[in-house]
Each structure stands twice: as structure tokens, then as C-alpha cells.
Amino acid sequence: MTLQADIKKTTWVRIYVDDLAPKEYVFHPDEHFIWKGRKGFDLIIGNAAGIDFKLNGKPVETYGKPGQVIRLRLPAGHRKQKRD
């Protein structure tokens, strides 16, 4: 499973890939990034209108406004495992 990010505006992202520890990024306009996972992705996005995603090549709607912080789980039915 592949998640691609195409950045339109400066955007902060925290992402959990599968059940691994989170990683944080600050992206700038015209940057692109790809994550690969097996189970799914859990994201917190600091500027929802500043980033476009594609999951396995298909566009993902985020419905966020400029500056809005949103949480996103991909694919939609994916459940993150709790860590002890």
C-alpha cells in the first residue's frame, strides 16, 4: 500500500505507518513524499488545505480548510493497534 503526498502550501504532518512509532515532517510547496505500509496510515495534518494525498494512486479527499488541523485514517476501515 502506498500513500503519496503532494504539497501545495507549507504543512506539518505526523504520520503513523502501520503500527510503528510516529514520524513528523514539515513540508514546503512543490515537495512530494511517498510512504509504504502494509496495514494503513494514521495522520494528523496541520494545514489540511495545503496537501493532496493519493492512496495506491487514487486521490483522497481531505475536506480541510487552510490552517485547519485534521486527523485522517487510510484506508478508512484501518484500525491502528494500541501500544503498551
Gaussian input, Z-matrix of N, CA and C with variables (Angstrom, degrees):
# hf/3-21g

backbone

0 1
 N
 C     1     B1
 C     2     B2     1     A1
 N     3     B3     2     A2     1     D1
 C     4     B4     3     A3     2     D2
 C     5     B5     4     A4     3     D3
 N     6     B6     5     A5     4     D4
 C     7     B7     6     A6     5     D5
 C     8     B8     7     A7     6     D6
 N     9     B9     8     A8     7     D7
 C    10    B10     9     A9     8     D8
 C    11    B11    10    A10     9     D9
 N    12    B12    11    A11    10    D10
 C    13    B13    12    A12    11    D11
 C    14    B14    13    A13    12    D12
 N    15    B15    14    A14    13    D13
 C    16    B16    15    A15    14    D14
 C    17    B17    16    A16    15    D15
 N    18    B18    17    A17    16    D16
 C    19    B19    18    A18    17    D17
 C    20    B20    19    A19    18    D18
 N    21    B21    20    A20    19    D19
 C    22    B22    21    A21    20    D20
 C    23    B23    22    A22    21    D21
 N    24    B24    23    A23    22    D22
 C    25    B25    24    A24    23    D23
 C    26    B26    25    A25    24    D24
 N    27    B27    26    A26    25    D25
 C    28    B28    27    A27    26    D26
 C    29    B29    28    A28    27    D27
 N    30    B30    29    A29    28    D28
 C    31    B31    30    A30    29    D29
 C    32    B32    31    A31    30    D30
 N    33    B33    32    A32    31    D31
 C    34    B34    33    A33    32    D32
 C    35    B35    34    A34    33    D33
 N    36    B36    35    A35    34    D34
 C    37    B37    36    A36    35    D35
 C    38    B38    37    A37    36    D36
 N    39    B39    38    A38    37    D37
 C    40    B40    39    A39    38    D38
 C    41    B41    40    A40    39    D39
 N    42    B42    41    A41    40    D40
 C    43    B43    42    A42    41    D41
 C    44    B44    43    A43    42    D42
 N    45    B45    44    A44    43    D43
 C    46    B46    45    A45    44    D44
 C    47    B47    46    A46    45    D45
 N    48    B48    47    A47    46    D46
 C    49    B49    48    A48    47    D47
 C    50    B50    49    A49    48    D48
 N    51    B51    50    A50    49    D49
 C    52    B52    51    A51    50    D50
 C    53    B53    52    A52    51    D51
 N    54    B54    53    A53    52    D52
 C    55    B55    54    A54    53    D53
 C    56    B56    55    A55    54    D54
 N    57    B57    56    A56    55    D55
 C    58    B58    57    A57    56    D56
 C    59    B59    58    A58    57    D57
 N    60    B60    59    A59    58    D58
 C    61    B61    60    A60    59    D59
 C    62    B62    61    A61    60    D60
 N    63    B63    62    A62    61    D61
 C    64    B64    63    A63    62    D62
 C    65    B65    64    A64    63    D63
 N    66    B66    65    A65    64    D64
 C    67    B67    66    A66    65    D65
 C    68    B68    67    A67    66    D66
 N    69    B69    68    A68    67    D67
 C    70    B70    69    A69    68    D68
 C    71    B71    70    A70    69    D69
 N    72    B72    71    A71    70    D70
 C    73    B73    72    A72    71    D71
 C    74    B74    73    A73    72    D72
 N    75    B75    74    A74    73    D73
 C    76    B76    75    A75    74    D74
 C    77    B77    76    A76    75    D75
 N    78    B78    77    A77    76    D76
 C    79    B79    78    A78    77    D77
 C    80    B80    79    A79    78    D78
 N    81    B81    80    A80    79    D79
 C    82    B82    81    A81    80    D80
 C    83    B83    82    A82    81    D81
 N    84    B84    83    A83    82    D82
 C    85    B85    84    A84    83    D83
 C    86    B86    85    A85    84    D84
 N    87    B87    86    A86    85    D85
 C    88    B88    87    A87    86    D86
 C    89    B89    88    A88    87    D87
 N    90    B90    89    A89    88    D88
 C    91    B91    90    A90    89    D89
 C    92    B92    91    A91    90    D90
 N    93    B93    92    A92    91    D91
 C    94    B94    93    A93    92    D92
 C    95    B95    94    A94    93    D93
 N    96    B96    95    A95    94    D94
 C    97    B97    96    A96    95    D95
 C    98    B98    97    A97    96    D96
 N    99    B99    98    A98    97    D97
 C   100   B100    99    A99    98    D98
 C   101   B101   100   A100    99    D99
 N   102   B102   101   A101   100   D100
 C   103   B103   102   A102   101   D101
 C   104   B104   103   A103   102   D102
 N   105   B105   104   A104   103   D103
 C   106   B106   105   A105   104   D104
 C   107   B107   106   A106   105   D105
 N   108   B108   107   A107   106   D106
 C   109   B109   108   A108   107   D107
 C   110   B110   109   A109   108   D108
 N   111   B111   110   A110   109   D109
 C   112   B112   111   A111   110   D110
 C   113   B113   112   A112   111   D111
 N   114   B114   113   A113   112   D112
 C   115   B115   114   A114   113   D113
 C   116   B116   115   A115   114   D114
 N   117   B117   116   A116   115   D115
 C   118   B118   117   A117   116   D116
 C   119   B119   118   A118   117   D117
 N   120   B120   119   A119   118   D118
 C   121   B121   120   A120   119   D119
 C   122   B122   121   A121   120   D120
 N   123   B123   122   A122   121   D121
 C   124   B124   123   A123   122   D122
 C   125   B125   124   A124   123   D123
 N   126   B126   125   A125   124   D124
 C   127   B127   126   A126   125   D125
 C   128   B128   127   A127   126   D126
 N   129   B129   128   A128   127   D127
 C   130   B130   129   A129   128   D128
 C   131   B131   130   A130   129   D129
 N   132   B132   131   A131   130   D130
 C   133   B133   132   A132   131   D131
 C   134   B134   133   A133   132   D132
 N   135   B135   134   A134   133   D133
 C   136   B136   135   A135   134   D134
 C   137   B137   136   A136   135   D135
 N   138   B138   137   A137   136   D136
 C   139   B139   138   A138   137   D137
 C   140   B140   139   A139   138   D138
 N   141   B141   140   A140   139   D139
 C   142   B142   141   A141   140   D140
 C   143   B143   142   A142   141   D141
 N   144   B144   143   A143   142   D142
 C   145   B145   144   A144   143   D143
 C   146   B146   145   A145   144   D144
 N   147   B147   146   A146   145   D145
 C   148   B148   147   A147   146   D146
 C   149   B149   148   A148   147   D147
 N   150   B150   149   A149   148   D148
 C   151   B151   150   A150   149   D149
 C   152   B152   151   A151   150   D150
 N   153   B153   152   A152   151   D151
 C   154   B154   153   A153   152   D152
 C   155   B155   154   A154   153   D153
 N   156   B156   155   A155   154   D154
 C   157   B157   156   A156   155   D155
 C   158   B158   157   A157   156   D156
 N   159   B159   158   A158   157   D157
 C   160   B160   159   A159   158   D158
 C   161   B161   160   A160   159   D159
 N   162   B162   161   A161   160   D160
 C   163   B163   162   A162   161   D161
 C   164   B164   163   A163   162   D162
 N   165   B165   164   A164   163   D163
 C   166   B166   165   A165   164   D164
 C   167   B167   166   A166   165   D165
 N   168   B168   167   A167   166   D166
 C   169   B169   168   A168   167   D167
 C   170   B170   169   A169   168   D168
 N   171   B171   170   A170   169   D169
 C   172   B172   171   A171   170   D170
 C   173   B173   172   A172   171   D171
 N   174   B174   173   A173   172   D172
 C   175   B175   174   A174   173   D173
 C   176   B176   175   A175   174   D174
 N   177   B177   176   A176   175   D175
 C   178   B178   177   A177   176   D176
 C   179   B179   178   A178   177   D177
 N   180   B180   179   A179   178   D178
 C   181   B181   180   A180   179   D179
 C   182   B182   181   A181   180   D180
 N   183   B183   182   A182   181   D181
 C   184   B184   183   A183   182   D182
 C   185   B185   184   A184   183   D183
 N   186   B186   185   A185   184   D184
 C   187   B187   186   A186   185   D185
 C   188   B188   187   A187   186   D186
 N   189   B189   188   A188   187   D187
 C   190   B190   189   A189   188   D188
 C   191   B191   190   A190   189   D189
 N   192   B192   191   A191   190   D190
 C   193   B193   192   A192   191   D191
 C   194   B194   193   A193   192   D192
 N   195   B195   194   A194   193   D193
 C   196   B196   195   A195   194   D194
 C   197   B197   196   A196   195   D195
 N   198   B198   197   A197   196   D196
 C   199   B199   198   A198   197   D197
 C   200   B200   199   A199   198   D198
 N   201   B201   200   A200   199   D199
 C   202   B202   201   A201   200   D200
 C   203   B203   202   A202   201   D201
 N   204   B204   203   A203   202   D202
 C   205   B205   204   A204   203   D203
 C   206   B206   205   A205   204   D204
 N   207   B207   206   A206   205   D205
 C   208   B208   207   A207   206   D206
 C   209   B209   208   A208   207   D207
 N   210   B210   209   A209   208   D208
 C   211   B211   210   A210   209   D209
 C   212   B212   211   A211   210   D210
 N   213   B213   212   A212   211   D211
 C   214   B214   213   A213   212   D212
 C   215   B215   214   A214   213   D213
 N   216   B216   215   A215   214   D214
 C   217   B217   216   A216   215   D215
 C   218   B218   217   A217   216   D216
 N   219   B219   218   A218   217   D217
 C   220   B220   219   A219   218   D218
 C   221   B221   220   A220   219   D219
 N   222   B222   221   A221   220   D220
 C   223   B223   222   A222   221   D221
 C   224   B224   223   A223   222   D222
 N   225   B225   224   A224   223   D223
 C   226   B226   225   A225   224   D224
 C   227   B227   226   A226   225   D225
 N   228   B228   227   A227   226   D226
 C   229   B229   228   A228   227   D227
 C   230   B230   229   A229   228   D228
 N   231   B231   230   A230   229   D229
 C   232   B232   231   A231   230   D230
 C   233   B233   232   A232   231   D231
 N   234   B234   233   A233   232   D232
 C   235   B235   234   A234   233   D233
 C   236   B236   235   A235   234   D234
 N   237   B237   236   A236   235   D235
 C   238   B238   237   A237   236   D236
 C   239   B239   238   A238   237   D237
 N   240   B240   239   A239   238   D238
 C   241   B241   240   A240   239   D239
 C   242   B242   241   A241   240   D240
 N   243   B243   242   A242   241   D241
 C   244   B244   243   A243   242   D242
 C   245   B245   244   A244   243   D243
 N   246   B246   245   A245   244   D244
 C   247   B247   246   A246   245   D245
 C   248   B248   247   A247   246   D246
 N   249   B249   248   A248   247   D247
 C   250   B250   249   A249   248   D248
 C   251   B251   250   A250   249   D249

   B1=1.4447
   B2=1.5257
   B3=1.3243
   B4=1.4633
   B5=1.5273
   B6=1.3406
   B7=1.4593
   B8=1.5238
   B9=1.3159
   B10=1.4603
   B11=1.5180
   B12=1.3389
   B13=1.4645
   B14=1.5219
   B15=1.3283
   B16=1.4617
   B17=1.5243
   B18=1.3210
   B19=1.4564
   B20=1.5258
   B21=1.3560
   B22=1.4641
   B23=1.5266
   B24=1.3364
   B25=1.4717
   B26=1.5299
   B27=1.3213
   B28=1.4626
   B29=1.5248
   B30=1.3309
   B31=1.4656
   B32=1.5215
   B33=1.3303
   B34=1.4637
   B35=1.5186
   B36=1.3495
   B37=1.4639
   B38=1.5209
   B39=1.3299
   B40=1.4731
   B41=1.5212
   B42=1.3417
   B43=1.4570
   B44=1.5228
   B45=1.3219
   B46=1.4585
   B47=1.5261
   B48=1.3164
   B49=1.4590
   B50=1.5210
   B51=1.3351
   B52=1.4637
   B53=1.5291
   B54=1.3110
   B55=1.4652
   B56=1.5266
   B57=1.3089
   B58=1.4625
   B59=1.5278
   B60=1.3296
   B61=1.4658
   B62=1.5319
   B63=1.3248
   B64=1.4698
   B65=1.5278
   B66=1.3238
   B67=1.4630
   B68=1.5211
   B69=1.3315
   B70=1.4604
   B71=1.5187
   B72=1.3375
   B73=1.4570
   B74=1.5251
   B75=1.3146
   B76=1.4594
   B77=1.5226
   B78=1.3269
   B79=1.4603
   B80=1.5231
   B81=1.3231
   B82=1.4587
   B83=1.5276
   B84=1.3378
   B85=1.4694
   B86=1.5331
   B87=1.3255
   B88=1.4668
   B89=1.5247
   B90=1.3341
   B91=1.4633
   B92=1.5257
   B93=1.3239
   B94=1.4682
   B95=1.5194
   B96=1.3291
   B97=1.4612
   B98=1.5173
   B99=1.3368
   B100=1.4685
   B101=1.5199
   B102=1.3426
   B103=1.4551
   B104=1.5232
   B105=1.3266
   B106=1.4632
   B107=1.5160
   B108=1.3197
   B109=1.4547
   B110=1.5145
   B111=1.3256
   B112=1.4652
   B113=1.5170
   B114=1.3454
   B115=1.4682
   B116=1.5213
   B117=1.3380
   B118=1.4524
   B119=1.5154
   B120=1.3296
   B121=1.4532
   B122=1.5299
   B123=1.3275
   B124=1.4626
   B125=1.5202
   B126=1.3328
   B127=1.4614
   B128=1.5180
   B129=1.3223
   B130=1.4580
   B131=1.5229
   B132=1.3227
   B133=1.4575
   B134=1.5232
   B135=1.3339
   B136=1.4578
   B137=1.5167
   B138=1.3099
   B139=1.4691
   B140=1.5234
   B141=1.3040
   B142=1.4678
   B143=1.5225
   B144=1.3256
   B145=1.4666
   B146=1.5268
   B147=1.3242
   B148=1.4561
   B149=1.5119
   B150=1.3315
   B151=1.4592
   B152=1.5277
   B153=1.3161
   B154=1.4653
   B155=1.5204
   B156=1.3302
   B157=1.4576
   B158=1.5164
   B159=1.3372
   B160=1.4608
   B161=1.5198
   B162=1.3366
   B163=1.4586
   B164=1.5181
   B165=1.3197
   B166=1.4671
   B167=1.5274
   B168=1.3327
   B169=1.4566
   B170=1.5182
   B171=1.3498
   B172=1.4680
   B173=1.5262
   B174=1.3355
   B175=1.4679
   B176=1.5286
   B177=1.3346
   B178=1.4680
   B179=1.5229
   B180=1.3277
   B181=1.4672
   B182=1.5233
   B183=1.3419
   B184=1.4631
   B185=1.5238
   B186=1.3258
   B187=1.4642
   B188=1.5176
   B189=1.3231
   B190=1.4497
   B191=1.5166
   B192=1.3269
   B193=1.4635
   B194=1.5282
   B195=1.3344
   B196=1.4614
   B197=1.5293
   B198=1.3265
   B199=1.4533
   B200=1.5147
   B201=1.3132
   B202=1.4627
   B203=1.5295
   B204=1.3357
   B205=1.4621
   B206=1.5227
   B207=1.3367
   B208=1.4656
   B209=1.5217
   B210=1.3201
   B211=1.4676
   B212=1.5129
   B213=1.3325
   B214=1.4507
   B215=1.5203
   B216=1.3182
   B217=1.4675
   B218=1.5207
   B219=1.3345
   B220=1.4599
   B221=1.5269
   B222=1.3146
   B223=1.4533
   B224=1.5241
   B225=1.3105
   B226=1.4664
   B227=1.5236
   B228=1.3124
   B229=1.4625
   B230=1.5130
   B231=1.3286
   B232=1.4704
   B233=1.5240
   B234=1.3128
   B235=1.4673
   B236=1.5143
   B237=1.3165
   B238=1.4551
   B239=1.5228
   B240=1.3241
   B241=1.4590
   B242=1.5220
   B243=1.3209
   B244=1.4643
   B245=1.5198
   B246=1.3261
   B247=1.4644
   B248=1.5228
   B249=1.3238
   B250=1.4701
   B251=1.5002
   A1=106.98
   A2=116.10
   A3=121.69
   A4=110.22
   A5=115.28
   A6=121.57
   A7=107.91
   A8=116.07
   A9=121.75
   A10=109.32
   A11=116.11
   A12=122.15
   A13=109.08
   A14=116.11
   A15=123.02
   A16=106.76
   A17=116.15
   A18=121.07
   A19=111.12
   A20=115.14
   A21=121.93
   A22=111.77
   A23=116.71
   A24=123.43
   A25=107.42
   A26=117.27
   A27=120.20
   A28=109.32
   A29=115.36
   A30=121.42
   A31=110.09
   A32=115.83
   A33=122.01
   A34=107.92
   A35=116.12
   A36=121.48
   A37=109.51
   A38=116.19
   A39=122.04
   A40=105.39
   A41=116.69
   A42=120.43
   A43=110.81
   A44=114.35
   A45=122.81
   A46=105.71
   A47=117.52
   A48=121.93
   A49=106.86
   A50=116.22
   A51=122.14
   A52=108.45
   A53=118.01
   A54=121.03
   A55=111.49
   A56=117.36
   A57=121.94
   A58=111.11
   A59=115.46
   A60=120.84
   A61=109.48
   A62=117.14
   A63=119.60
   A64=112.38
   A65=114.37
   A66=121.74
   A67=107.18
   A68=115.62
   A69=120.84
   A70=110.15
   A71=114.40
   A72=121.53
   A73=109.44
   A74=116.04
   A75=122.29
   A76=105.39
   A77=115.62
   A78=121.88
   A79=109.91
   A80=115.09
   A81=122.33
   A82=109.70
   A83=117.34
   A84=120.57
   A85=112.56
   A86=114.12
   A87=124.39
   A88=114.01
   A89=118.50
   A90=120.25
   A91=108.95
   A92=114.78
   A93=122.21
   A94=107.32
   A95=116.84
   A96=120.44
   A97=108.23
   A98=116.12
   A99=121.62
   A100=109.27
   A101=115.79
   A102=122.80
   A103=108.54
   A104=115.78
   A105=120.72
   A106=108.02
   A107=116.19
   A108=121.44
   A109=110.46
   A110=115.37
   A111=120.95
   A112=112.24
   A113=116.39
   A114=120.44
   A115=112.81
   A116=116.86
   A117=119.16
   A118=112.36
   A119=114.19
   A120=122.26
   A121=109.44
   A122=115.91
   A123=122.34
   A124=106.83
   A125=116.43
   A126=120.53
   A127=112.06
   A128=114.90
   A129=122.70
   A130=104.24
   A131=116.26
   A132=122.09
   A133=108.17
   A134=117.10
   A135=121.90
   A136=115.59
   A137=118.37
   A138=122.06
   A139=105.99
   A140=116.19
   A141=121.87
   A142=113.83
   A143=117.77
   A144=119.90
   A145=112.28
   A146=117.35
   A147=120.65
   A148=115.20
   A149=117.51
   A150=120.13
   A151=110.07
   A152=115.79
   A153=122.08
   A154=108.20
   A155=116.16
   A156=121.46
   A157=110.92
   A158=114.35
   A159=121.98
   A160=106.73
   A161=116.60
   A162=122.38
   A163=107.10
   A164=115.95
   A165=121.94
   A166=111.25
   A167=115.86
   A168=121.71
   A169=115.87
   A170=117.57
   A171=120.79
   A172=110.21
   A173=118.27
   A174=121.21
   A175=112.35
   A176=115.08
   A177=122.96
   A178=107.51
   A179=117.64
   A180=121.80
   A181=109.32
   A182=116.82
   A183=120.25
   A184=112.15
   A185=118.53
   A186=123.62
   A187=113.66
   A188=117.99
   A189=120.05
   A190=112.71
   A191=114.62
   A192=122.32
   A193=108.90
   A194=118.07
   A195=120.34
   A196=111.07
   A197=116.01
   A198=122.12
   A199=115.42
   A200=118.59
   A201=121.99
   A202=110.57
   A203=115.80
   A204=121.96
   A205=107.90
   A206=116.03
   A207=119.84
   A208=110.14
   A209=114.37
   A210=122.23
   A211=107.41
   A212=114.94
   A213=120.53
   A214=108.75
   A215=116.76
   A216=122.54
   A217=107.85
   A218=115.89
   A219=121.40
   A220=111.06
   A221=118.67
   A222=124.82
   A223=110.24
   A224=117.26
   A225=122.36
   A226=113.30
   A227=120.30
   A228=122.72
   A229=114.64
   A230=117.16
   A231=122.36
   A232=110.28
   A233=116.49
   A234=121.74
   A235=109.32
   A236=115.88
   A237=121.29
   A238=109.26
   A239=116.80
   A240=121.45
   A241=109.31
   A242=116.14
   A243=120.02
   A244=109.02
   A245=115.22
   A246=120.75
   A247=108.74
   A248=116.21
   A249=120.86
   A250=110.86
   D1=135.92
   D2=-176.08
   D3=-126.39
   D4=134.48
   D5=174.99
   D6=-118.33
   D7=122.07
   D8=179.88
   D9=-110.41
   D10=135.76
   D11=176.47
   D12=-114.36
   D13=131.00
   D14=174.44
   D15=-119.00
   D16=118.71
   D17=-169.82
   D18=-93.70
   D19=130.34
   D20=177.88
   D21=-104.95
   D22=-35.87
   D23=-179.29
   D24=-137.84
   D25=158.57
   D26=178.77
   D27=-54.51
   D28=129.15
   D29=-171.18
   D30=-145.36
   D31=134.63
   D32=172.91
   D33=-96.65
   D34=138.99
   D35=179.83
   D36=-137.30
   D37=134.21
   D38=166.60
   D39=-113.16
   D40=128.24
   D41=-176.85
   D42=-130.92
   D43=135.92
   D44=171.08
   D45=-106.80
   D46=118.17
   D47=176.57
   D48=-100.20
   D49=123.04
   D50=-175.24
   D51=54.54
   D52=-126.63
   D53=-179.25
   D54=-110.94
   D55=21.27
   D56=-177.47
   D57=-82.70
   D58=164.54
   D59=177.30
   D60=-60.61
   D61=150.29
   D62=-177.42
   D63=-70.80
   D64=156.12
   D65=172.35
   D66=-125.48
   D67=148.05
   D68=-179.77
   D69=-119.98
   D70=144.93
   D71=-177.95
   D72=-139.65
   D73=150.40
   D74=165.00
   D75=-118.35
   D76=115.41
   D77=-178.27
   D78=-102.85
   D79=153.34
   D80=-179.47
   D81=-121.33
   D82=158.61
   D83=-176.95
   D84=-50.39
   D85=141.46
   D86=177.77
   D87=74.08
   D88=6.44
   D89=173.00
   D90=-84.65
   D91=159.02
   D92=178.33
   D93=-138.01
   D94=145.99
   D95=-179.78
   D96=-147.41
   D97=147.62
   D98=179.14
   D99=-130.06
   D100=132.34
   D101=172.17
   D102=-113.93
   D103=147.48
   D104=175.91
   D105=-121.48
   D106=136.82
   D107=179.53
   D108=-147.55
   D109=171.60
   D110=178.52
   D111=-106.82
   D112=-37.54
   D113=-174.25
   D114=-100.73
   D115=-43.65
   D116=-177.67
   D117=160.36
   D118=-175.56
   D119=-173.65
   D120=-134.20
   D121=135.57
   D122=172.38
   D123=-118.69
   D124=125.80
   D125=-174.53
   D126=-127.38
   D127=147.80
   D128=164.47
   D129=-118.67
   D130=124.91
   D131=-173.77
   D132=-116.74
   D133=125.44
   D134=-174.36
   D135=-84.65
   D136=-11.66
   D137=176.95
   D138=-147.09
   D139=83.38
   D140=-168.71
   D141=-56.95
   D142=-31.46
   D143=-179.01
   D144=-84.71
   D145=-2.78
   D146=-175.06
   D147=-95.25
   D148=4.63
   D149=-173.90
   D150=-146.16
   D151=140.72
   D152=173.92
   D153=-115.26
   D154=141.06
   D155=179.27
   D156=-119.00
   D157=151.46
   D158=168.99
   D159=-130.88
   D160=126.59
   D161=175.88
   D162=-103.59
   D163=116.83
   D164=-176.86
   D165=52.31
   D166=39.59
   D167=176.28
   D168=85.65
   D169=-5.38
   D170=-178.79
   D171=-104.46
   D172=133.01
   D173=-179.48
   D174=-58.21
   D175=142.89
   D176=177.62
   D177=-112.30
   D178=128.19
   D179=176.33
   D180=-83.06
   D181=128.78
   D182=177.57
   D183=-106.71
   D184=-23.16
   D185=176.18
   D186=55.60
   D187=28.90
   D188=-179.89
   D189=-96.40
   D190=159.64
   D191=178.12
   D192=-101.04
   D193=161.53
   D194=176.84
   D195=-55.33
   D196=130.30
   D197=179.34
   D198=79.73
   D199=-7.43
   D200=-178.13
   D201=-77.02
   D202=136.95
   D203=175.42
   D204=-93.21
   D205=127.92
   D206=178.20
   D207=-132.55
   D208=159.55
   D209=172.16
   D210=-109.48
   D211=142.48
   D212=-176.86
   D213=-139.81
   D214=133.46
   D215=177.58
   D216=-120.15
   D217=124.89
   D218=-177.94
   D219=-131.93
   D220=135.44
   D221=-11.06
   D222=-64.92
   D223=168.23
   D224=-171.85
   D225=-55.67
   D226=-35.66
   D227=-177.91
   D228=-86.34
   D229=-2.53
   D230=-178.38
   D231=-64.09
   D232=138.30
   D233=176.38
   D234=-122.05
   D235=123.37
   D236=178.15
   D237=-73.70
   D238=136.68
   D239=177.41
   D240=-76.28
   D241=140.42
   D242=178.06
   D243=-78.00
   D244=142.06
   D245=177.59
   D246=-101.66
   D247=145.14
   D248=177.84
   D249=-86.39

